[in-house]
Amino acid sequence: MIKKSGKNRFKFSAALLASVLYVLLFQAGSFGAPFHQSVLDGLKEIDSSRVTIVESTPPELNSPAEANSEEAFTSLMDAAKEEIIFETYYIQKSVSSKFLDSIRNAAGRGVKIKLLLADILHADKTLAVELSSKYSNIDVRFLDLKKFSYLYGSIHCKTILVDNRYTVVGGTNYSFMGFFENRETAVIIDDADFAFNMKKIFELDWDIAGVLDSNGKPAPDYKNYMPRASDFLLVEAAPGVLNNPYIANYQPTLSYLFDRAEKSIFFEIDYYSDFGGIYESLKNARARGVEVKIIIEERSYFDENPLYQSARNGIDRLIQDSFDVYLFNLAPMGVVENRGMMHSKAAVVDSDLVYVGSANISKSGFLYSREAGVIFKSKNIAARLLDIFNSDLKNPFCVRGADAVKNRYSYSRYKENQNKDNTIYLRKNETLKKVDSIIIYNSKSKSFKTYDYTTAR
């Protein structure tokens, strides 16, 4: 048995005490407040060097101030010494050869790798099966969440854990679109306590996947998956037995984040609906004088798939209630036309509280899918995310919601930007059936200029 020095014993006891207090807060609340409220209210300013902002964008939106997905995630795995864990929707073969080589190289030097993926399309399983067949230190499990929701839902978080220290949280899919076409937001957090807590989510899901593979019935003892105190608040959503009662739940925590806002809420989201009381929290915030701005993916409104009806209803309600809401259409930009989308799920509250996660504002995001997010306090990180948000807001393809819905704008490229200084886009007002604007992107100055042919702007 290894003997601990007095100093190490003190550290161990302090960590144990913090974990016990954390659990007691969950069970009883602090001064009667629910667990998630107590922890969120107690968040302290973090050292911003512990957080790396990771963004994906089409080339036209790239922010050189922040790390891009391919470079950040590859560098993270290249530095791994012991273990890499993925819990994510999928890892597609088309994501990036550099990214895939990083996984293979880590496996080749003996790093233990676990992949827990959604049980979805066969094509999205191929890579994982090939990797596990080639490398004995790569283990793969698939988890079908429909067995718990009876409707729909999947592993939708996009988590990477490295060496029990670094955690990737956000909405970035490991695909070509996720890396090079979409607007994505993620963070890499350097915090052993937060990594420990995220690993508890993974361990529960991994164990349940194993039980299901053996045709067993999961009956987890959640005390084996308790989190510990951290400067970063982990939030989760999951159906049935996957929902850990010791980890803050997505819907009430996100609602409370907006409920406590005093000055401002800036929110970027792919899919927004009225589900889960988020609308009420935003409406109440605005009623007490909080500035609320929301950027939503344009396809959430115009996609004719019936699954988007809730999004249309939610966006219509925001517009009718005169919210400062915008629809962003990234499809014209990027390497492949009509592919990219505003896929981010991130918010800044009062210029110091930051939320980044994987969940859409939907029934699936809050109830039926495995989701993970983080809330922390940092004026520095908040300011940098606001720079990204405000840049998106000024983009000519980001249109005030009422205008976008009334005119149903469509875009087409007039000239590809390969080997050209400028790319020209035509914006058509579908209501009037005519081109109303020409948008020119200058690749040298990395700027847009809009020439309008209407006076109603």
NUGUDO-538863 format. One record per residue (C-alpha): residue in one letter; x, z, y. Coordinates in steps of 0.2 Angstrom, whole numbers, plus 5000, padded with zeros to 4 digits. Layout:
BEGIN
AXZY/...
//
This chain:
BEGIN
M500050005000/I500749955017/K500850105029/K500350075047/S501350135061/G500450255074/K500350115086/N499649995073/R498450125067/F497750145085/K497549965087/F496649955070/S495550105074/A495050035091/A494549865084/L493549955071/L492650055084/A492349905095/S491549815080/V490449975076/L489849985094/Y489449795094/V488349825079/L487549975086/L487149875102/F486249755091/Q485249885081/A484749985096/G485149895111/S486049965126/F484850075136/G483349985128/A483949805132/P483949685118/F485649645110/H485949475117/Q485449535135/S486649685133/V488149585128/L487849445140/D487649565155/G489249645149/L490349485149/K491949505159/E492949375168/I494149295155/D495849215157/S495449035159/S497048985150/R496149045134/V494948895136/T495248715135/I493948595141/V493748445130/E492748295136/S492248125128/T491847985140/P491747795141/P493347735150/E492347715167/L491947905167/N493647975161/S494248135170/P496148145169/A496048325174/E495348375157/A495848345139/N495048205129/S494248235112/E495548135102/E497048205109/A496448385110/F495748395092/T497248305085/S498448415093/L497548565087/M497548515069/D499348455070/A499848635075/A498848715061/K499948815049/E498748895037/E496948845038/I495748715045/I493848735043/F492548615048/E490748645049/T489948495056/Y488648355055/Y489848235048/I491648155050/Q491447975050/K492847845044/S492647755061/V493047915072/S494947885075/S496347845064/K497447965073/F496148105070/L496048065052/D497848055050/S497948225057/I496848295044/R497848205030/N499548265037/A498948445038/A498348435020/G500048355015/R501048495022/G499948625013/V498648685025/K497048735017/I495548635023/K493748665020/L492348545025/L490548605026/L489448455030/A487648405032/D486848335017/I486348175025/L486747985022/H487847935008/A488947835019/D489347995029/K489948085014/T491147955008/L492648015018/A492548195013/V492348144995/E493948034996/L494948175005/S494448304992/S494848194978/K496648154985/Y497148324991/S496848484980/N496948594995/I495348515003/D493748584997/V492048505002/R490248565001/F488648495008/L487148595014/D485348525015/L484448635027/K482748555023/K482748675008/F482448815021/S481448725035/Y480348615023/L480248495038/Y481948435045/G483548505051/S485348495047/I487048565050/H487148505068/C488548615075/K490248535077/T491448675073/I493248675070/L494248835066/V496148835065/D497248985059/N495849115062/R496349095081/Y495648935088/T493848885089/V493048715094/V491248735100/G490248605108/G489148445105/T490548315101/N490248225085/Y491748165075/S491347985076/F491847835087/M490447855099/G490748045099/F492548015105/F492547855115/E490747805120/N489747965124/R489748095137/E490248245127/T490748425132/A491648545120/V492848695122/I494348755112/I494348945113/D495949045110/D495249205104/A495449285087/D493849395089/F492849245093/A493649145078/F493249295067/N491349285072/M491249095070/K492049115053/K490649235048/I489349095052/F490448975041/E490649095027/L488849135026/D488348945025/W489848905013/D489249045001/I487448985002/A487948804999/G488948864984/V487448964977/L486348814979/D487548704970/S487348824955/N485448814956/G485448994962/K484349074975/P485349144990/A485049324994/P486549365006/D487049545011/Y487249515030/K488349665032/N489649565024/Y489449435038/M489549555053/P490349495069/R491549605080/A491649625099/S492349475109/D492449415127/F491549265121/L489649275116/L489249175101/V487549115099/E486749035084/A485248945077/A484848925058/P483248925047/G482849045034/V484249155026/L485649065036/N485049155051/N486249305053/P485349455061/Y486949515068/I487349365079/A486349325095/N485049195093/Y485049035103/Q483349025111/P483149205118/T484949205124/L484849035133/S483249085141/Y483949255147/L485449165154/F484349065165/D483149215168/R484649315176/A485249165187/E485349215205/K485949065214/S486148905204/I485848825187/F486648655183/F486248595165/E486748435156/I485748405140/D485448265128/Y483648305122/Y482548415132/S480748475128/D479648615133/F479948705117/G480648885117/G480148945134/I481648865143/Y480448775155/E479648945160/S481449015163/L481948865174/K480248865183/N480449055187/A482249035192/R481748905204/A480249005211/R481449145216/G482649025225/V483848975212/E484448795214/V484148705197/K484848535193/I484648445176/I485448285169/I484548215154/E485048075142/E483947925148/R483447875130/S482648045127/Y481247975138/F481147785134/D481547785115/E479947735107/N480247845091/P478847965089/L480148105088/Y480448085106/Q478748115112/S479048295115/A480548245126/R479448125136/N478148265138/G479548385144/I480348265156/D478648215163/R478248395166/L479948425175/I479648275186/Q477848315190/D478348495195/S479648415207/F481248475198/D482848405203/V483048305187/Y484048155183/L484048025169/F485847965164/N486047795155/L487847775149/A487347625137/P488047485149/M489747565150/G491047585137/V491947475124/V490347435115/E488947395126/N487247485123/R488047625112/G488547765123/M487447915128/M487348075138/H487648185123/S488248345131/K487448515130/A488248625143/A487748725158/V488448825172/V487548975180/D487949055197/S489648965196/D490349085184/L489349095168/V489748945156/Y488748885141/V489348755129/G488548715113/S487748595100/A485848635101/N484648515110/I483148595118/S481948565104/K481048635089/S482448575078/G483848635089/F483048815090/L482348835073/Y482748705059/S484548665062/R486248755061/E486848765079/A488248855087/G488648885105/V489649005117/I489349095133/F490749165143/K491249215161/S492549105171/K492449045188/N493848925185/I493148845170/A491448845178/A492148755194/R492948625183/L491348595173/L490448575189/D491648445195/I491148345179/F489348375182/N489348325200/S490348165196/D489048115184/L487748155197/K488548025209/N488647895195/P487547745199/F486847745181/C486247925184/V484547905192/R483248035199/G481948055186/A480448005196/D481347835200/A481947805183/V480247835175/K479247735188/N480447585188/R481147595170/Y482847515175/S483747415162/Y485547365164/S486647215158/R488447175160/Y488747015169/K490647005165/E491647105152/N493047205160/Q494347155147/N495847085157/K494747095173/D494947205189/N493047225190/T491547245178/I489847185185/Y488247265180/L486447195184/R485147325186/K483347265183/N481847345189/E480747315174/T479147355184/L479447215196/K480347105183/K481847075194/V483647125198/D483647255211/S485547305211/I487247245207/I488447385202/I490347335202/Y491547445193/N493347425199/S494547475185/K496047495196/S495247625208/K494047685195/S492647685207/F490847605207/K490047515221/T488147475222/Y487347325231/D485547355233/Y484247215235/T482847335239/T482447445254/A481447575244/R483047685240/
//
